[in-house]
Amino acid sequence: MVIQRRQVGNVNFNRNWTDYKNGFGDMTNGDFWLGLQKLKEILKKALTPDNDQTSSAGASMFNSGWWFNHNCSDCNPNGLFTPGTVSLNSK
């Protein structure tokens, strides 16, 4: 089962909570996010709240439909899509 695909770059993943809840994109021809409601039905687990608890608002800073607790750029799977580019955050 594929929950999220980011290979083409044809879908903007900087979305609001409702979009992540319902899902978006095209499962047959491009990038997509399956949707939290569908995952809930599949996994029978509770949803996590929309919660960016960083003082610097990481989701806005990194153009990302993602919810951060700390260290915004350490994990940013839904940030800007740059095909063929790999960037590692060294410390």
Buried (B, 14 or more C-beta within 10 A) or exposed (E): EEEEBBEBBEBBBBBEBEBBBBBBBEEEEBBBBBBBEBBEEEEEEEEEEEEBEBEEEBBEEBBBBBBBEEEBEEBBEBBEBEEEEEEEEEE
